Amino acid sequence: MEKLVKGIYDVLCKEYYLQCELLELSKKKTDLIVNNKIKELESLLSLEEGIVVKLGELENERGKLTEQYFQGVGKEPQPDSLTSIIQDLNHEDGQLFRDLKKQFGEIIDQQREINKTNMRLIKENLDYIDFTINLLTQKDQPTYGSKKKDSISLFDEQI
């Protein structure tokens, strides 16, 4: 049983490390969005995708180990399996898991805030692009009694 608990802890540590990497990439992403560095952003997104794939693989591994743990102790798997496992451990081992769980919570909160910022920045950029396209494609409109002149817009309206 101790081997399974250590395996679960090791997988969680690897997941935490990858979450830290994701957080750092998200911080870089903010800078790239602000400075409109699209090419760099694309390559950063592919790095992120690779990390997410690795996280998925680790999560599958953790799920299998957790299932084996519950079978070994004769319990049904719990929705919040980590809390259930912590309750079964001695104080010292349980504290290691509690500390790691707390660190996960902190990094996920940070990630959530950075994601909100990045989404807001992207939305602002898209709104600006939309506004600019509308300005470039609209035909001259008469204003305050001036007669509408036939004019040609910079872009065809059918774009």
GITAMO-V833904 format. One record per run of one state. SS is the DSSP state (H for helix, E for strand, L for the rest). FROM is the first residue (numbers start at 0). LEN is the number of residues. If there is no record, write none. Layout:
ss->{SS	SS}
from->{FROM	FROM}
len->{LEN	LEN}
This chain:
ss->{L	H	L	H	L	H	L	H	L}
from->{0	1	34	37	73	80	88	90	137}
len->{1	33	3	36	7	8	2	47	22}
